[in-house]
Amino acid sequence: MTGFIGIVAIIIGLIIVIWPYFAWFLQLGWMLEDSKPSDLVLSVERILGIIFVIVGFILIVSSCSTGKGEDDKWLEQFKEKLEAGQVKEISIGMINPTILSEEETDTVIKMIQDAELRPFDSGKAFGASATGEITFIDKTSVEIVIFGASGGIELHPDATKKEYEIVNEDLKNWFHTNYGD
């Protein structure tokens, strides 16, 4: 969407630069009878057009540099937080969540670190045995879904378009034993 807005800004900017009288007329001239803009006004219109073109290019470049890499960046930061011991707590349940003990938290973190985090798109599939949250010291958090759409343990970050299945049979067994039906 940002790229599209950038293209529109470039087109508008080029129209203003090439035909500043037309831009002035659309803004003000149609309301005034028999008036013409001064050379200063036309120069200001051209400068405004150049600004539009520059902003358009910035929007296009920024739309190319964001997007797909955000998911990879989130995943890398998540792994770094686990490695650095920044997990404050892991809670399971929504209404009266159970806070995992320090030992249980360490066990789950170790299993997540050893697991493959496989991106997937849950689409419109919903449902889970349980949900919870991994909360970090910096007050950020990520939703953890137990036996969700993928059939396994999942991470559902708000910051990305993807969900991640935590591929680790030991973790599945641990959650099944402790929080399964």
Backbone bond lengths (Angstrom), bond angles and torsions (degrees), N, CA, C in turn:
res aa  C-N    CA-C-N  psi(-1)  N-CA   C-N-CA  omega(-1)  CA-C   N-CA-C  phi
1 M - - - 1.448 - - 1.531 110.44 -
2 T 1.322 116.81 -39.61 1.459 120.49 179.40 1.521 110.85 -62.66
3 G 1.323 116.16 -38.84 1.465 120.31 178.06 1.517 111.82 -62.77
4 F 1.337 116.81 -40.35 1.468 121.12 178.53 1.526 110.69 -63.57
5 I 1.319 117.03 -44.01 1.466 121.12 178.11 1.529 109.68 -62.36
6 G 1.332 116.80 -38.13 1.462 120.71 177.13 1.514 112.08 -62.14
7 I 1.318 117.36 -42.32 1.468 121.04 178.47 1.521 110.60 -63.81
8 V 1.333 116.58 -43.44 1.468 120.43 178.25 1.529 110.29 -61.58
9 A 1.327 117.27 -42.41 1.468 120.93 179.21 1.525 111.01 -62.76
10 I 1.323 117.73 -40.02 1.468 120.80 178.13 1.522 110.47 -64.32
11 I 1.323 117.34 -44.25 1.467 120.67 179.78 1.526 110.77 -61.89
12 I 1.333 116.42 -47.29 1.473 119.86 178.50 1.527 110.02 -61.60
13 G 1.326 116.71 -43.93 1.465 120.52 179.62 1.515 112.65 -60.40
14 L 1.335 116.81 -43.07 1.468 119.73 179.30 1.529 111.66 -66.03
15 I 1.319 117.14 -38.56 1.472 120.36 176.81 1.525 109.75 -61.43
16 I 1.322 116.34 -43.99 1.469 120.26 -179.64 1.529 110.69 -65.46
17 V 1.332 117.90 -41.13 1.463 121.28 -179.49 1.528 110.73 -66.21
18 I 1.325 116.38 -43.87 1.467 120.28 -176.14 1.536 111.91 -76.30
19 W 1.323 117.25 -40.93 1.467 122.01 -177.85 1.534 110.72 -124.66
20 P 1.337 118.40 70.75 1.464 119.96 -177.79 1.532 112.50 -64.18
21 Y 1.334 117.06 -30.22 1.469 119.90 178.34 1.529 109.50 -63.68
22 F 1.326 117.27 -42.22 1.463 122.29 178.87 1.531 110.29 -60.89
23 A 1.334 116.60 -44.14 1.465 120.69 179.04 1.523 111.08 -63.34
24 W 1.350 116.43 -41.59 1.460 120.04 178.23 1.523 110.04 -64.07
25 F 1.310 116.60 -41.41 1.459 120.74 -178.59 1.529 110.70 -62.85
26 L 1.345 117.21 -42.10 1.465 120.05 179.30 1.525 112.21 -66.08
27 Q 1.324 116.65 -32.38 1.460 120.16 -178.90 1.523 112.51 -80.63
28 L 1.322 117.25 -45.97 1.458 120.49 -168.98 1.531 113.21 -136.52
29 G 1.307 117.68 -37.51 1.461 121.94 -170.81 1.508 114.99 -59.28
30 W 1.307 118.86 -32.25 1.454 121.14 -178.46 1.530 112.10 -65.99
31 M 1.316 117.43 -19.80 1.460 120.79 -179.98 1.531 112.29 -88.08
32 L 1.320 117.35 -14.42 1.458 121.34 -175.03 1.527 110.06 -112.08
33 E 1.327 116.44 131.81 1.465 120.10 177.98 1.520 110.44 -85.05
34 D 1.302 116.55 138.13 1.462 123.87 173.72 1.529 113.69 50.93
35 S 1.321 117.79 40.88 1.465 118.83 176.69 1.520 108.73 -119.73
36 K 1.322 114.14 155.18 1.454 121.06 178.97 1.518 108.09 -132.31
37 P 1.347 116.45 147.18 1.461 118.43 -179.87 1.529 110.96 -75.50
38 S 1.305 114.55 152.47 1.467 119.24 176.69 1.529 109.56 -77.64
39 D 1.319 115.34 167.68 1.466 119.99 177.24 1.524 110.98 -62.07
40 L 1.330 116.92 -35.21 1.464 121.33 178.26 1.529 110.37 -63.00
41 V 1.311 117.09 -43.95 1.467 120.91 179.99 1.533 110.11 -62.98
42 L 1.327 116.68 -42.76 1.466 120.12 179.07 1.531 110.79 -64.86
43 S 1.332 118.00 -36.70 1.466 121.58 176.98 1.530 111.00 -65.33
44 V 1.327 115.71 -41.77 1.470 120.11 178.14 1.528 109.72 -63.86
45 E 1.333 117.22 -40.22 1.469 120.93 177.14 1.530 110.34 -59.62
46 R 1.331 117.42 -44.12 1.469 120.86 179.50 1.536 111.06 -63.08
47 I 1.320 116.36 -42.24 1.473 120.28 178.01 1.528 109.65 -61.88
48 L 1.331 116.49 -42.10 1.462 121.02 177.25 1.534 110.08 -61.10
49 G 1.322 117.58 -40.82 1.452 121.51 177.06 1.516 112.12 -61.75
50 I 1.327 116.15 -42.01 1.473 120.68 178.36 1.531 109.91 -62.94
51 I 1.329 116.30 -40.39 1.467 120.20 178.01 1.528 110.24 -62.36
52 F 1.325 116.97 -42.77 1.469 120.37 176.95 1.524 111.00 -58.53
53 V 1.330 117.20 -44.42 1.471 121.20 -179.69 1.528 110.23 -62.12
54 I 1.322 117.38 -44.52 1.468 121.35 -179.90 1.530 110.51 -62.97
55 V 1.329 116.51 -46.38 1.467 120.41 178.71 1.529 109.96 -61.23
56 G 1.330 116.43 -40.48 1.462 120.04 178.10 1.517 112.26 -59.64
57 F 1.343 116.71 -45.07 1.462 119.84 178.13 1.529 111.32 -63.64
58 I 1.311 117.13 -40.20 1.468 120.60 178.28 1.524 110.28 -61.76
59 L 1.324 117.51 -43.35 1.465 120.77 179.17 1.523 111.80 -63.75
60 I 1.328 116.45 -40.47 1.464 119.57 179.44 1.525 110.49 -65.79
61 V 1.321 117.18 -45.30 1.464 120.40 179.90 1.528 110.63 -63.76
62 S 1.333 117.23 -41.92 1.466 119.35 -179.46 1.521 111.41 -67.49
63 S 1.324 117.68 -31.73 1.464 118.76 178.40 1.521 111.10 -70.83
64 C 1.313 116.42 -27.97 1.471 119.79 178.20 1.524 111.41 -77.98
65 S 1.315 117.00 -30.08 1.460 119.80 -175.62 1.518 112.80 -87.30
66 T 1.329 118.20 -12.20 1.455 120.49 176.06 1.511 108.48 -112.02
67 G 1.295 116.75 172.67 1.451 119.67 177.89 1.509 110.73 115.03
68 K 1.319 117.24 -106.22 1.450 121.51 -173.76 1.526 111.60 -58.39
69 G 1.307 118.41 -38.51 1.456 121.69 -178.04 1.516 114.31 -68.58
70 E 1.325 117.95 -19.30 1.458 120.94 -179.51 1.517 111.41 -60.76
71 D 1.345 116.29 -41.64 1.453 119.84 179.50 1.519 110.67 -62.68
72 D 1.337 116.66 -45.38 1.459 120.74 179.44 1.522 110.68 -63.54
73 K 1.314 116.73 -39.25 1.458 121.39 -179.88 1.537 109.80 -64.99
74 W 1.340 116.94 -43.34 1.456 120.09 179.26 1.527 110.31 -61.21
75 L 1.334 116.17 -46.90 1.461 120.85 -178.35 1.527 111.00 -60.19
76 E 1.323 116.62 -43.07 1.463 120.75 178.78 1.532 110.80 -62.79
77 Q 1.330 117.14 -43.80 1.468 120.51 179.58 1.528 110.89 -65.85
78 F 1.333 117.09 -38.54 1.461 121.06 178.12 1.526 110.36 -60.01
79 K 1.329 116.30 -47.79 1.470 120.74 -179.99 1.529 111.07 -63.07
80 E 1.340 116.57 -39.78 1.468 119.90 178.58 1.527 111.34 -63.30
81 K 1.329 117.00 -39.68 1.463 120.30 178.97 1.526 110.93 -65.04
82 L 1.326 116.80 -40.57 1.469 119.59 177.24 1.517 110.58 -62.30
83 E 1.323 115.15 -47.03 1.471 121.59 -177.98 1.535 111.20 -61.80
84 A 1.323 116.39 -37.90 1.468 121.02 -176.77 1.526 112.70 -81.58
85 G 1.332 117.26 -0.18 1.466 120.11 178.80 1.517 113.19 71.24
86 Q 1.315 117.03 35.51 1.462 120.72 -176.85 1.529 114.13 -93.35
87 V 1.326 117.44 9.35 1.467 119.66 177.52 1.517 108.86 -75.61
88 K 1.315 115.97 122.99 1.462 120.97 178.06 1.523 109.80 -82.53
89 E 1.360 115.45 -48.59 1.456 119.01 178.78 1.524 110.54 -162.20
90 I 1.307 114.74 160.95 1.455 122.15 172.34 1.520 106.10 -123.34
91 S 1.321 115.77 125.83 1.458 120.87 179.08 1.521 108.90 -118.46
92 I 1.322 115.70 145.50 1.457 122.49 178.46 1.522 107.46 -123.18
93 G 1.335 115.81 130.03 1.461 121.74 -179.23 1.512 110.34 106.55
94 M 1.329 115.19 155.30 1.460 119.12 -176.76 1.528 112.46 -104.60
95 I 1.316 117.86 -46.55 1.460 119.89 -173.60 1.525 110.97 -78.60
96 N 1.301 117.27 -58.33 1.463 122.04 174.65 1.522 107.70 -120.02
97 P 1.326 116.77 79.91 1.468 118.64 -173.39 1.527 112.35 -65.10
98 T 1.317 113.81 144.58 1.453 121.88 174.08 1.521 107.56 -93.14
99 I 1.317 116.18 124.60 1.465 121.21 177.64 1.521 107.07 -88.96
100 L 1.314 116.03 124.39 1.463 119.79 179.10 1.523 109.76 -66.65
101 S 1.315 114.96 146.28 1.461 119.50 176.95 1.526 108.67 -67.28
102 E 1.320 115.98 168.91 1.463 120.50 179.68 1.529 110.46 -61.18
103 E 1.333 116.02 -40.62 1.463 120.68 178.88 1.538 110.86 -65.18
104 E 1.330 116.57 -44.27 1.468 119.97 178.53 1.531 111.21 -64.46
105 T 1.328 115.77 -40.96 1.463 120.31 178.14 1.514 110.66 -60.70
106 D 1.325 116.99 -46.29 1.469 120.58 178.79 1.529 111.27 -60.78
107 T 1.331 116.92 -39.93 1.470 121.74 179.07 1.523 110.56 -63.09
108 V 1.334 117.00 -47.42 1.465 121.23 -178.84 1.525 110.49 -65.14
109 I 1.320 117.41 -43.03 1.472 121.08 179.38 1.528 110.29 -60.61
110 K 1.323 116.90 -44.64 1.466 121.04 -179.93 1.535 110.10 -60.83
111 M 1.334 116.91 -42.46 1.461 119.96 179.80 1.531 111.58 -67.42
112 I 1.331 117.05 -36.30 1.469 120.20 177.05 1.527 109.74 -66.89
113 Q 1.329 117.11 -41.83 1.470 120.78 179.05 1.526 111.54 -62.09
114 D 1.327 117.42 -35.40 1.464 121.73 -179.01 1.525 112.43 -81.34
115 A 1.320 117.50 -10.04 1.463 121.84 -173.95 1.523 112.23 -89.69
116 E 1.314 113.81 159.70 1.467 120.48 168.22 1.527 106.30 -84.24
117 L 1.318 116.97 132.24 1.460 121.26 175.44 1.520 106.86 -101.50
118 R 1.313 115.54 101.08 1.459 122.38 -172.68 1.534 109.97 -98.03
119 P 1.342 116.76 119.60 1.460 118.59 178.50 1.527 110.79 -69.39
120 F 1.320 115.51 144.21 1.461 120.77 175.23 1.517 108.02 -151.99
121 D 1.309 115.69 164.36 1.459 121.53 178.23 1.514 107.40 -112.41
122 S 1.316 116.40 114.05 1.461 119.69 -177.71 1.522 111.92 -73.70
123 G 1.336 115.96 -13.25 1.463 119.12 179.66 1.512 110.99 59.09
124 K 1.322 115.43 -127.97 1.462 119.78 -178.79 1.521 111.61 -104.57
125 A 1.333 116.82 15.31 1.454 120.91 179.92 1.529 109.25 -80.24
126 F 1.305 114.83 131.96 1.457 120.29 179.54 1.522 109.21 -129.58
127 G 1.294 116.10 164.94 1.447 121.31 176.09 1.508 111.27 118.04
128 A 1.321 115.24 148.15 1.457 121.26 179.46 1.516 108.14 -168.52
129 S 1.336 115.41 157.95 1.459 119.52 173.74 1.523 110.59 -71.27
130 A 1.317 114.95 -38.85 1.466 120.61 179.92 1.520 109.12 -160.05
131 T 1.296 115.49 161.29 1.459 120.62 173.73 1.515 108.02 -130.17
132 G 1.290 114.41 164.49 1.451 119.47 178.47 1.502 110.12 -161.96
133 E 1.323 115.17 -162.16 1.455 119.30 -176.10 1.519 109.66 -150.88
134 I 1.318 114.15 136.96 1.466 120.24 170.76 1.520 105.15 -101.28
135 T 1.323 116.76 117.00 1.457 122.18 -178.87 1.519 108.93 -107.63
136 F 1.331 114.91 135.04 1.459 120.78 -178.30 1.528 110.31 -102.58
137 I 1.314 115.33 165.31 1.461 121.98 -179.43 1.531 111.30 -58.78
138 D 1.344 117.25 -34.53 1.468 120.62 -178.98 1.528 113.08 -79.54
139 K 1.338 116.88 12.11 1.465 125.06 176.71 1.522 114.14 72.79
140 T 1.333 118.08 8.44 1.456 120.20 171.35 1.521 107.13 -84.92
141 S 1.315 115.60 161.29 1.456 119.03 -179.71 1.519 110.02 -150.69
142 V 1.312 114.66 164.99 1.458 121.43 176.55 1.533 107.00 -138.85
143 E 1.326 115.11 138.37 1.451 120.33 178.99 1.527 109.32 -75.66
144 I 1.326 115.46 137.59 1.458 120.66 174.60 1.530 106.41 -115.09
145 V 1.333 115.45 130.45 1.458 121.75 -177.61 1.521 107.58 -115.53
146 I 1.314 115.26 127.05 1.462 120.98 -176.11 1.528 108.53 -99.94
147 F 1.324 115.64 120.14 1.464 124.18 -178.39 1.529 110.45 54.51
148 G 1.331 114.28 57.51 1.464 121.45 -179.93 1.515 112.00 -88.55
149 A 1.317 116.26 -148.56 1.462 123.28 -174.65 1.526 112.76 -58.49
150 S 1.320 117.65 -31.73 1.469 121.06 -179.10 1.520 111.78 -79.98
151 G 1.332 116.49 -12.60 1.459 120.22 -175.73 1.517 112.65 88.18
152 G 1.317 116.28 -1.08 1.462 120.36 -178.73 1.515 111.81 -128.32
153 I 1.313 114.98 -157.71 1.462 122.18 177.77 1.523 107.02 -90.27
154 E 1.332 116.61 132.49 1.463 120.84 -172.83 1.527 111.34 -128.77
155 L 1.327 114.14 152.39 1.461 121.93 169.83 1.520 106.81 -108.62
156 H 1.323 117.22 133.05 1.457 122.34 178.25 1.530 109.26 -122.28
157 P 1.331 116.81 82.54 1.471 119.16 179.96 1.531 110.90 -73.71
158 D 1.315 116.47 146.45 1.469 121.53 175.81 1.521 111.18 -75.59
159 A 1.328 116.83 -28.00 1.461 121.94 -171.10 1.523 114.24 -80.27
160 T 1.329 118.15 -5.41 1.462 119.67 -177.42 1.512 110.54 -128.62
161 K 1.302 115.27 168.08 1.457 120.94 177.23 1.521 110.99 -90.95
162 K 1.305 117.32 -9.21 1.450 121.56 -176.90 1.518 110.73 -107.21
163 E 1.316 113.74 154.33 1.446 120.98 167.00 1.525 106.14 -105.11
164 Y 1.322 116.45 162.99 1.456 120.47 -178.38 1.522 109.53 -128.14
165 E 1.323 115.62 128.03 1.447 120.13 172.43 1.521 107.45 -86.90
166 I 1.314 115.58 132.91 1.461 120.76 176.62 1.528 106.06 -90.43
167 V 1.320 116.62 104.64 1.458 121.88 -174.71 1.530 108.76 -87.83
168 N 1.334 115.57 95.77 1.456 121.61 179.99 1.530 107.29 -159.74
169 E 1.312 116.94 110.17 1.467 121.61 -178.31 1.527 111.89 -62.65
170 D 1.335 117.58 -36.41 1.465 120.04 178.59 1.528 110.84 -62.01
171 L 1.333 116.37 -40.58 1.464 120.24 178.93 1.528 110.68 -66.68
172 K 1.330 117.01 -42.47 1.477 120.42 176.46 1.531 110.15 -58.13
173 N 1.325 115.68 -47.20 1.473 119.82 -179.80 1.526 111.27 -63.11
174 W 1.333 116.47 -40.33 1.465 120.78 179.75 1.519 110.28 -60.70
175 F 1.352 116.17 -49.80 1.461 119.36 179.89 1.531 111.52 -66.52
176 H 1.339 117.15 -37.65 1.458 119.49 178.77 1.532 110.90 -62.59
177 T 1.324 115.06 -41.63 1.464 119.91 179.60 1.524 111.65 -67.84
178 N 1.331 117.21 -41.33 1.463 120.76 -173.32 1.529 114.77 -93.17
179 Y 1.340 117.37 -29.04 1.460 118.98 -174.71 1.524 113.80 -135.51
180 G 1.337 118.10 11.92 1.456 121.98 179.00 1.517 110.32 -77.89
181 D 1.329 114.22 172.93 1.478 119.07 -179.77 1.503 112.75 -68.85
